[in-house]
Amino acid sequence: MAKQTIADIPLNGKTVLVRVDFNVPLDESQQITDDRRIRMALPTIEKILTGGGRAVLISHLGRPEGNGQDEKFSLQPAADRLSELLDRPVAFAKDTIGVDARQKVDSNAEVVVLENLRFNAGEKTGDINFAEHLAGFADVYCNDAFGTCHRTDASMVAVPKAMQGKRRVVGFLVAREIEYLSDILADPARPFVAILGGAKVSDKIGVIENLLGICDHVLIGGAMAYTFALARGGHVGDSLVEPDKVELAKQLLQDGGEKLILPVDTHCGDTFAADCNKQVFVAGEIPAGFMGLDIGPQTASHYANLVADAKTVVWNGPMGVFEMPPFDAGTRAVAEAIADSDAISIIGGGDSAAAIEQLGFADQVSHVSTGGGASLAMLEGKNFAAVEMLDQVD
């Protein structure tokens, strides 16, 4: 899947339309509470500027509904923060393909941020006219928004399609995601261990099926483990389960054989609270009145040992309620083992990324993905139309 990057093309005098992911969280005062996504785009933007080019940045933010309350989804705060991070002016257009956007693009501004793409209905519908207007703003298209690479929105697919004949490349962020989530997984160093957590088996069906075909071990944690316990005929007390997925879990157990590894013990509480009555039970033997909230200590130790021996590790989904000590212990044990390992370590987006950041181990792993849904889709082995149409490495 090797694609040409922004570093592979001449940029002097070129205007580059960059699809970034500035879908940042905002508080009620429109202040950004986490600017990580903006910071992750800086290397690509700075490469364009140092190469003598201009950057026109496009992104969505939130889910505006056109109900008169869309101001809270404006990209103005992101443009202001980007200006601070770059330490240079950033022009902000108050529309996407209207008069102000055209004026800002035609100005001498080195960096322009257009207003939220989703303020135009054509973004979600893949409207060709909308896409062609955006395509007309630039000489080069650059996809640096991994978090939306699995989508077929206009800015992801119709715009690069409309720019056929022009250079169409990936930014440094997407290039790195492809390197870890596609290229390395295509030929992993072994043993290859995947750790999958989270609440629902249904959220990870495709991932489990795909990874069972390429991993040496697939370790299961989180609430999805209780659905597997039911499939084995176990008792799960008041734990969160998916009764309608028990047959599916049985099939996955059969297909996975010894590769699919479940918890042997479970850290439980009698209520969903940090100060609940806590007890560790053998997996599948949770009595009524208790719910599983984390993998148990024996499981955490076993999983840590498997990780220590691995050469490639993929982790997607926490092992328990990591936001609520002491039920963060299983997730912490896995995170520490990954951080201490010499393996190539890839952390999926979403809760896994939040956990590794919260626990302080993000700097000790090989790669933390920026896209929850996109990283899951890539772990399923899916192809992305938004990436497939970009220029291949010769």
Secondary structure, DSSP 8 states (H G I E B T S, - for coil): --B-BGGGS--TT-EEEEE------B-TTS-BS--HHHHHHHHHHHHHHHTT-EEEEE---S---SSS-GGGG-SHHHHHHHHHHHTS--EE-SSSSSHHHHHHHHSS-SEEE---GGGSTHHHHT-HHHHHHHHTT-SEEEE--GGGTT---IIIIIHHHHTTTSEEEE-HHHHHHHIIIIIIHHS--SSEEEEE-SS-GGGSHHHHHHHHHH-SEEEE-STHHHHHHHHTT-EETT----GGGHHHHHHHHHHHGGGEE--SEEEEESSSSTTS-EEEEETTEE-TT-EEEEE-HHHHHHHHHHHHT-SEEEEES-SS-TTSTTTTHHHHHHHHHHHH--SEEEE-STHHHHHHHHTT-GGGSSEE-S-HHHHHHHHTT---HHHHTS-B--
